[in-house]
Amino acid sequence: MGTTETPRRITMTPGARRALEAAGRLFYERGIHAVGVDLIAAEAGVTKKTLYDRFGSKEQIVVEYLADRDERWRAFLAQRLGAARPTPAGRLKAVFEASRAWSAQHSSKGCSMVNAHAEISDPSHPAYPIIAGQKEWMLALFTDLARDVTPDGADRVGRTLMLLHEGALVAHGLNVFADPIGHAGEQAQALLAAAEARVT
C-alpha cells in the first residue's frame, strides 16, 4: 500500500538551515526522542524562540530532518545510477555501491529511516510518510529493476532485493560483520542472474 500523504515543509532561511544541520546530527547520533529543542538551539547557536519561530514545533524539525536526508539520498543514488552501465545488473550494482558509499560517509549507525521508525511508528505522526515513503520508493526501484529481467516475477524478486538491501543496512549499523552491504550486493547480483536464467 502506498503512502500518498505529503508532509508540510517550511522555507529554509540560513538560520533554519544551521538549526536543521545541528538537529540532524543530534537526532542521528542520539535518537529523536532523546534530543530536546533546548539542546538543538544551543548546538545551532540560536534561541529556543528562534527555533519555534522558524519551525513551529519539534515535530516539524523532525519532518525537515528526515525529508532532507531522503532528498539527499535520492539525489546521491540518482547520480550513481546515471553513471552506471544501462543494464539491470549494472543498475543493481550501482544501488548497492551507492548504499555502501553513503553508509560509510553518512550512516555509521545504520539507516536513518529505520532508526527513526523505531521511535516513530504512529502513522499519524507528520514524519511517518517520509519514512514509509522512502522504503516504498526503494521497493519500486528494485521491482522496476527486476521487471527488466523477469516481468512475471518482478514483484517477488523486487521484494527479495529489497530485503537483502534493508538487512544489509541494519547489519551495517550493528557492525555485526565486515562489509554487509558488499555481501548483500553480491547475493543480489546472483539472485538477478538466476531470475534471468529462468526466463531465458
C-alpha positions as CSV (number, residue, x, y, z in Angstrom):
1,M,0.0,0.0,0.0
2,G,1.4,3.4,-1.0
3,T,1.8,6.4,1.3
4,T,0.2,9.3,-0.5
5,E,0.2,12.0,2.2
6,T,2.8,14.7,1.7
7,P,4.0,16.4,4.9
8,R,4.1,20.1,5.2
9,R,7.5,21.7,4.6
10,I,8.9,25.1,5.5
11,T,11.1,27.5,3.6
12,M,14.6,27.3,4.8
13,T,16.4,30.5,5.9
14,P,20.1,30.4,6.6
15,G,19.4,30.3,10.3
16,A,16.9,27.5,9.9
17,R,19.4,25.6,7.8
18,R,22.0,25.9,10.6
19,A,19.5,24.7,13.1
20,L,18.5,21.8,10.9
21,E,22.1,20.7,10.4
22,A,22.6,20.7,14.2
23,A,19.3,18.9,14.8
24,G,20.1,16.3,12.1
25,R,23.4,15.5,13.7
26,L,21.9,15.2,17.1
27,F,18.9,13.2,16.1
28,Y,21.0,10.7,14.2
29,E,23.7,10.3,16.9
30,R,21.5,10.3,20.0
31,G,17.9,9.5,18.8
32,I,15.0,11.7,18.1
33,H,13.2,11.4,21.5
34,A,16.5,11.9,23.4
35,V,17.1,15.3,21.8
36,G,15.2,18.4,23.0
37,V,14.7,21.7,21.5
38,D,16.9,23.4,24.1
39,L,19.9,21.2,23.0
40,I,19.2,21.9,19.3
41,A,19.1,25.6,19.9
42,A,22.3,25.5,21.9
43,E,24.2,23.5,19.3
44,A,22.9,25.7,16.5
45,G,23.8,28.9,18.4
46,V,20.2,30.2,18.2
47,T,17.5,30.9,20.8
48,K,14.7,28.4,21.5
49,K,12.3,31.1,20.4
50,T,14.0,31.4,17.0
51,L,13.6,27.6,16.6
52,Y,9.9,27.8,17.2
53,D,9.6,30.9,15.0
54,R,11.2,29.0,12.2
55,F,9.8,25.5,12.6
56,G,6.8,25.9,14.8
57,S,7.4,22.6,16.7
58,K,9.9,19.8,17.3
59,E,7.8,17.6,15.1
60,Q,8.4,19.9,12.2
61,I,12.1,19.8,12.8
62,V,11.9,16.0,12.6
63,V,10.0,16.3,9.4
64,E,12.6,18.5,7.9
65,Y,15.5,16.3,9.1
66,L,14.1,13.2,7.6
67,A,13.0,14.9,4.4
68,D,16.4,16.4,3.9
69,R,18.1,13.0,4.4
70,D,15.7,11.4,2.0
71,E,16.2,14.1,-0.7
72,R,20.0,13.9,-0.4
73,W,20.0,10.1,-0.6
74,R,17.8,10.1,-3.7
75,A,20.0,12.7,-5.4
76,F,23.1,10.7,-4.5
77,L,21.6,7.5,-5.8
78,A,20.3,9.2,-9.0
79,Q,23.9,10.3,-9.7
80,R,25.3,6.8,-9.3
81,L,22.5,5.3,-11.4
82,G,23.1,7.9,-14.1
83,A,26.8,6.8,-14.3
84,A,26.0,3.1,-14.2
85,R,26.0,0.6,-17.0
86,P,22.5,0.8,-18.5
87,T,21.7,-2.9,-17.8
88,P,19.7,-4.4,-14.9
89,A,22.9,-5.9,-13.4
90,G,24.8,-2.6,-13.8
91,R,22.0,-0.6,-12.2
92,L,21.6,-3.0,-9.4
93,K,25.3,-2.9,-8.7
94,A,25.1,0.9,-8.6
95,V,22.4,0.8,-6.0
96,F,24.3,-1.3,-3.6
97,E,27.6,0.6,-4.3
98,A,25.7,3.8,-3.6
99,S,24.4,2.5,-0.3
100,R,27.8,1.3,0.7
101,A,29.4,4.7,-0.1
102,W,26.5,6.6,1.6
103,S,26.6,4.4,4.7
104,A,30.4,4.9,5.1
105,Q,30.0,8.6,4.9
106,H,26.6,9.4,6.4
107,S,25.2,6.4,8.3
108,S,27.7,4.8,10.7
109,K,24.7,3.9,12.9
110,G,22.6,2.4,10.2
111,C,19.7,3.7,8.1
112,S,18.3,6.9,9.5
113,M,14.8,5.9,8.3
114,V,14.9,2.5,10.0
115,N,16.3,4.2,13.2
116,A,13.5,6.9,13.0
117,H,10.8,4.2,12.6
118,A,12.0,2.6,15.8
119,E,10.9,5.8,17.5
120,I,8.1,6.9,15.2
121,S,5.7,4.1,14.4
122,D,2.5,6.0,14.6
123,P,1.2,6.7,11.0
124,S,-0.4,9.9,12.3
125,H,3.0,11.4,13.0
126,P,3.8,14.0,10.3
127,A,7.2,12.5,9.7
128,Y,5.8,8.9,9.2
129,P,5.0,9.4,5.4
130,I,8.6,10.3,4.8
131,I,9.9,7.1,6.5
132,A,7.4,4.8,4.8
133,G,7.7,6.7,1.5
134,Q,11.4,6.2,1.2
135,K,11.1,2.5,1.7
136,E,8.2,2.3,-0.8
137,W,10.3,4.2,-3.3
138,M,13.2,1.8,-2.8
139,L,10.9,-1.2,-3.3
140,A,9.5,0.3,-6.5
141,L,13.1,0.8,-7.7
142,F,14.0,-2.8,-7.0
143,T,10.8,-4.0,-8.6
144,D,11.4,-2.0,-11.8
145,L,15.0,-3.4,-12.0
146,A,13.6,-6.9,-11.6
147,R,10.9,-6.3,-14.2
148,D,13.6,-5.7,-16.9
149,V,14.8,-9.3,-16.3
150,T,11.7,-11.2,-15.2
151,P,8.4,-9.4,-16.0
152,D,6.3,-12.1,-14.4
153,G,8.4,-12.5,-11.3
154,A,9.2,-8.8,-10.8
155,D,7.2,-8.4,-7.5
156,R,8.8,-11.4,-5.9
157,V,12.3,-10.6,-7.0
158,G,11.9,-6.9,-6.2
159,R,10.8,-7.8,-2.6
160,T,13.8,-10.1,-2.2
161,L,16.2,-7.5,-3.4
162,M,14.7,-5.0,-1.0
163,L,15.1,-7.5,1.9
164,L,18.7,-8.0,1.0
165,H,19.3,-4.3,0.9
166,E,17.5,-3.4,4.1
167,G,19.0,-6.3,6.0
168,A,22.4,-5.1,4.9
169,L,21.7,-1.6,6.2
170,V,20.7,-2.9,9.6
171,A,23.8,-5.2,9.8
172,H,26.0,-2.3,8.8
173,G,24.5,-0.2,11.7
174,L,25.0,-3.1,14.2
175,N,28.6,-3.8,12.9
176,V,27.9,-7.5,13.1
177,F,30.4,-8.4,10.4
178,A,32.6,-6.7,7.8
179,D,31.0,-5.2,4.7
180,P,27.4,-6.5,4.9
181,I,26.3,-4.2,2.1
182,G,29.0,-5.5,-0.3
183,H,28.0,-9.1,0.7
184,A,24.3,-8.3,0.1
185,G,25.1,-6.8,-3.3
186,E,26.9,-10.0,-4.4
187,Q,23.8,-12.0,-3.3
188,A,21.5,-9.6,-5.1
189,Q,23.5,-10.0,-8.3
190,A,23.3,-13.8,-8.0
191,L,19.5,-13.6,-7.5
192,L,19.1,-11.3,-10.5
193,A,21.2,-13.6,-12.7
194,A,19.2,-16.7,-11.5
195,A,16.0,-14.9,-12.3
196,E,17.2,-14.0,-15.8
197,A,18.4,-17.6,-16.4
198,R,14.9,-18.9,-15.6
199,V,13.4,-16.6,-18.1
200,T,15.8,-17.4,-20.9
